[in-house]
């Protein structure tokens, strides 16, 4: 794919990786801020979103990233809630009590932010993995219309229908559920190492320079999930 002088891919889409974790803020990641910066530059992605587990980055503590003028970084957070992992944009810090999704929804509404159901069907379509989710019955992969009635989807503004660490079956099922609900569809690599940054991305028609741009575009459903950036051929993620 041709690139502009800024290093970003030219063409119909502005690519954003909405979901990644670094060693600076997530204990299960081996992605250093420096490696993240270098990788983002090398693949020519439009922007990357730092979404640590249950905490927010302070860019002042990472000067090598804060001073980078050629890569766009957006701060978010992945909150562990009673209904699953939720991508949050619009908050400035973790607030006590938001592990309850209902409370998180109220607070984010007050702040004008958005919530995303991250990888909502990971390990949930195969009974062999029920030990990972001991309190839940496996979801029938033949009935996305039933899954669409789960309470989590009443609380969010978007569904991560394409996650770089999920199976194709899990991602396609999430996409089917999103289409039933008519909700915004996004993608994130869920990267914990440099090599997977940008393996999937959210596609926007307009550049996303600030978190507010991102919030507005997702609310208006001016986005979709896609992949192919690392191969130089970005295509939307769609049902077969």
N, C-alpha and C positions, 0 to 999 in steps of 0.2 A: 504494500500500500504506500502510495506517495506520502511524503511528510512535508509539512510547512516549515518555514524557517524557525518556528518556535519548537519544533520537534514533535508537534502533535499531528496525528494522522489527518490528512485532508479527506474530504468526502462528505457523505450525508450525516455522519454521526459524530457526536462528542462522547468519548468513552470515559466512564468513571467506574473504578473498582470501589464498591460501597462497603466492603467488609474485609478488614485485615487486622492482624494483631502483631505487635512487636515485643521484643524482649524488654523494652522499656516499661511496658505496662501490663503485659500478660505473661504469667509464669510458664505457660505451656508453649511459648513461642521462642524460636531461635533466630528470628528476624531482627537484626539490629537496625536502628534508625539510619545508620550510614548505608547499609546494604539496601534498605528500602528506597532510599533516595537515589542510589546509583541504578537500581533496577528500574525504577519509574522513569528515569531519564533514558535508559537504553531501549525501552519498549515503546516510548512515545505515547504513553497514555495521557488522556486529557487531564485527569485528576484522580487522586486516591484518597480514600476516607479511612482515617485511623479510628478503629472502633474497638478499644480495649475492653476486657471483661470488667464490668462494674466499676469503671473509673474513667476519668477524662484526662487526656494529655494536657500538660502545660507546655506550650511551645517554648517558653522562656528557658525551660530546663533541657531543651534539645536545640542548642544554637545552630548546629550544622543543618538542621531542617528548617528552623525559623528563618534563617538567612538565605535559604535557597529561593531565588527569584524565578527560576526556570521550571519549577514543578509546583503544581497547585495541590495543596493539602487541605482537606476538610476534616474537622473534628466531629466525631460522633461517639457512640458508646454502645456496647452490647450488654444489655441488662438481663441478668438471670432472674426470671419471674416464675410465679406459680403456674404459669401456662406455657412456659418455654422461653427460649432466647429471643429477645426483642431488640432490633436495631433502633436506636434513638438518635434523632437529630433535632437540635433546638435547645437542649439543656446545656448548662455550663458546668455542671458538677453532679456527682451522685448525691441523691437525697434519700434520707432514711425512709423506709416504708415502700419504696417503689418496686420491691420484689413482688408485691401484689400488683398484678397487671391493671386492675381497676384503679388503684391509686396512681400508678404511673400514667394512665390515660388522663386522669384529672389534671395532674401537674403539667403534662406536656400540652394539654389543651390550653392551659393558662399561659404557657410560654410561647404558644404558636408553633409548636414543633410537630413532628410526625413520628409514627411508630411503624416498624416493619417486622413482620413475622419471619424471622430467620430460620432457614432450613426446617420448616415445620413438620416434615415427614421423615426426617432422618431416623433410620432403624425402626420405623413404625409400620412398614408394609410387609414385613417378613416375620412370621411367628418365631423363627429361630433366634431372633434378636430380642424377644420379649423380656429377657432377663435384664436388659438395659433400661427398660421402661416397665418395672414390675407392677405399677399401679394402673397400667393402661392395657386395654385389649388391642391386639394388632388391628390396623385399619384395613378394610377390604379394598384391595387395589382396583377392584372392578366397579366400585361405587364412589366416585369422587363427589357426587351430589350429597352423599351422607357426610363426608368429611367437611364439606363446605358449611355444615351447620354447627361445627365445633365453636365453642364460645370464644376462642382466641380470635377468630376472624371478625367478630363483632367489635373488637377493640383496636384494630390496626388500620393503617392507611394504605398498606402495600404488602405484598407477599414476595419474599425472595424465592422466585421460581427456578432460579439457576444458581446453584451453589457449587463452587469448585471442588468441595470435599464430599459431595453427595453422589449417589449413584444416578445413572440416567433415568432409571425407573422412578426414583424419588423426585427428581426434578420434573419429569414429565407429569407426574401426578399432581405436584404443586401447581404446575401450569394449568392443568385441567380445572383444578379447584378455583384458581384465580379467574379463569374465563367464565366459570359458572357464576362467580360473585361479581364480575365486572369491576375488579379492583386493580390498582396499579401493579405492574409486574416489574421487578428489579432483579439484579444479579450482583453477586459478590464472590470473590475468590475464596474467602475465609482463609486467606493465606497466613501461614505461620513460618514461612521461609521464602527466600527471595524468588526462587524459581517459579512459584505459582502465582505471583502477582500478575493480575491482568489476564489470567487464563480464561476468565469470563468477565463480563463487564456490563454495566447498565448503559444503554444507548440513549442519548438525548439529541434532540434536533438543534438545540442552542447550547452555546458554551455555558458551563456551570462553574462560576468563579468563586462563589461564596455559598455558605450553608443555606442562606435564605433563598438563593436561586434554586438549589436542590429541593428544598421544602416546597416551593411553589410549583416546580415542574412535576414532582411526584403527586402532589395533591390534584393537579390538573390532568394527571395520567399522560403527560407528555414525555413518556419514557417507555423503554421496553428492555428485556433481557437479550443479551447477545454474546457471541463468542467468536474466536478467530483472530483476535488482535495479534497474538503471538505468531500467527502464521501469515500476517499481512492481509487477511481477508475477513473483515468483520461482517458477520451475518446475524440477523435476528434469530432468537431461539423460538421455535414454533412447534406445533403439534405435527407428527408425521402424517 
